[in-house]
Amino acid sequence: MDGVMRKLDELDLGGYQGLILARIGILYHLDEIARSEEGAIPGDSIHSFRSKAAKLLERWKAIILP
């Protein structure tokens, strides 16, 4: 999951990528990860998945949901 979060962080949402991500519900999934309880996601204490998901969600909301 750490690799996936890194790739998501590197994405350029220009063009069609933002539209594709919106269609697959990426914002919903990031919100679910960000809101999950501490300890619910294995490896979160090491890789900070919940906080990374929250940061991506905030950054992408403005781009995907104008």
C-alpha positions in Angstrom: 0.0 0.0 0.0 3.0 2.3 0.6 3.9 2.0 -3.1 0.4 2.8 -4.2 0.3 5.9 -2.0 3.6 7.1 -3.3 2.4 6.7 -6.9 -0.8 8.6 -6.2 1.2 11.4 -4.6 3.3 11.7 -7.8 0.3 11.8 -10.2 -0.2 14.9 -12.3 -4.0 15.4 -12.4 -4.0 17.4 -15.5 -5.9 16.2 -18.5 -8.0 13.0 -18.2 -6.3 11.5 -15.1 -8.4 13.5 -12.7 -11.6 12.5 -14.5 -10.6 8.8 -14.5 -9.8 9.0 -10.8 -13.1 10.7 -10.1 -15.0 7.9 -11.9 -13.3 5.1 -9.9 -14.2 6.9 -6.7 -10.7 7.7 -5.5 -11.9 10.6 -3.3 -14.3 8.2 -1.5 -11.5 5.6 -1.0 -9.1 8.2 0.3 -11.7 9.5 2.7 -12.4 6.0 4.0 -8.7 5.5 4.6 -8.3 8.9 6.3 -11.3 8.4 8.6 -10.4 4.8 9.6 -9.6 4.3 13.3 -6.1 4.1 14.5 -4.8 0.5 14.2 -7.4 -0.4 11.6 -4.9 -0.3 8.7 -1.8 -2.6 9.0 1.4 -0.7 8.6 -0.2 2.7 9.3 2.1 3.4 12.3 5.1 3.0 10.0 3.9 4.5 6.8 1.2 7.0 8.0 -1.4 5.9 5.4 -4.2 7.8 7.1 -2.4 11.1 7.1 -1.1 10.6 3.6 -4.7 9.9 2.4 -6.0 13.0 4.2 -3.4 15.2 2.5 -4.1 13.7 -1.0 -7.8 14.1 -0.4 -7.5 17.8 0.5 -5.1 18.5 -2.5 -7.2 16.6 -5.0 -10.7 17.8 -4.0 -10.0 21.2 -5.5 -8.8 19.7 -8.8 -11.3 16.8 -9.2 -14.4 18.6 -7.8 -14.1 22.2 -9.1 
